[in-house]
């Protein structure tokens, strides 16, 4: 069922949006229409066209417009890493870090104390990429790098009964929810319709069936 004609309004909580992206491809957010809601807040209008992009924070956004909406909503400066969904881990070359052998004959990676945190695929924040590599060597693990920056705090999952939203038409209220597919949806109705109506591949990727599907109150706490 076509959803491209349905628009969702995104409120701006102006937290000091920074226009210059530090890395990745900067998205031109000025091309997306905006208006003002009844509360006098600036509002961004996004079509539900489902053209996923991977943000430089390692998170998949359903479209460039939603990435822009998130930046303005939370005052962040996330740019586009690449088209399509993010991979599970970011490539990491541990061979570039110096190493030595200790008295016990074990290889050890030598890291500096620079604080450039990275988030491991184990959900742990490491001081820098080298420290993550050293952890793998010392512990015999194979933890990958999920994204640059510290890991986000996990939020408790809740359930939504999608039978409450039997029709594809949703209100334009913006109450963001984070699905178990790590995508942000404008509200519960949009979440349920994305799972049920949008595209079969999205439904097949959900970890739970539509009724009782897992989601968070918000992917990205302000």
C-alpha positions, -999 to +999 in steps of 0.1 A: +000+000+000+014+034-010+024+056+019+043+083+001+014+107+002+011+106+040+030+134+057+042+135+093+050+167+111+081+168+133+083+194+161+116+213+165+129+215+200+156+240+191+185+228+211+213+246+191+214+227+158+249+228+142+248+231+104+283+218+097+288+181+096+321+168+111+323+139+087+302+119+063+280+135+036+261+166+048+224+164+040+207+195+026+179+198+050+167+231+035+150+212+007+124+197+031+093+218+037+085+232+071+057+251+088+047+263+123+024+242+145-003+255+169+022+259+197+043+282+176+071+257+171+087+253+138+078+220+121+094+198+095+072+179+071+085+145+060+069+121+035+070+084+045+090+073+015+112+048+032+146+055+016+169+044+045+202+061+051+230+053+075+239+082+098+274+089+110+262+078+145+258+043+132+219+045+133+196+038+103+171+065+095+141+058+073+149+088+051+172+118+048+143+140+060+139+119+092+177+123+098+172+161+095+142+160+118+163+141+144+191+167+142+168+196+147+147+178+174+178+170+195+203+196+185+227+170+171+250+172+140+247+138+124+254+136+087+249+107+062+275+080+062+260+062+032+228+052+015+209+021+027+209+007+062+239+007+085+259-025+088+262-043+121+298-031+126+322-005+112+354-018+096+384-016+120+421-021+113+438-031+145+471-038+127+479-001+126+485+000+163+520-008+177+523-040+198+549-058+219+554-091+237+553-092+275+574-114+298+548-142+295+552-142+257+517-127+251+512-100+225+500-067+238+488-037+219+502-003+230+476+025+231+478+061+239+455+079+264+437+099+238+399+100+246+381+093+213+353+070+225+339+043+203+309+020+209+316-017+207+291-042+193+290-055+229+273-023+240+304-011+259+321+023+254+359+021+249+382+051+253+394+048+218+396+023+189+430+011+200+417+002+235+389-018+218+416-037+197+437-042+229+406-056+247+401-082+219+437-093+220+438-096+258+405-113+262+405-133+230+372-117+219+361-103+186+341-072+195+336-049+166+331-011+164+294-002+161+300+035+157+322+064+168+312+080+201+299+065+233+272+038+233+237+051+239+219+040+270+196+011+264+159+019+270+133-005+284+112-022+257+074-018+257+047-035+237+022-020+213-010-037+203-012-028+166-048-040+164-056-005+179-045+010+145-064-011+119-062+015+091-031+030+074-042+066+080-024+081+110-025+114+127+004+138+122+013+139+159+050+135+165+057+112+195+088+093+184+092+056+191+122+034+185+114+000+169+133-032+175+147-027+140+165+004+154+144+028+133+126+059+146+089+061+139+068+093+142+042+077+165+027+043+174+004+043+144+032+050+120+052+022+136+024-003+132+017+007+096+053+004+087+054-031+100+020-041+085+015-020+054+047-006+040+069-032+024+072-070+030+110-068+036+105-045+065+079-068+081+102-098+077+130-079+094+110-072+125+120-093+155+084-097+167+050-100+150+028-068+147+008-074+178+031-070+208+060-059+187+089-045+207+098-008+206+113+018+229+097+051+241+124+069+221+155+058+202+174+089+212+168+105+246+174+143+245 
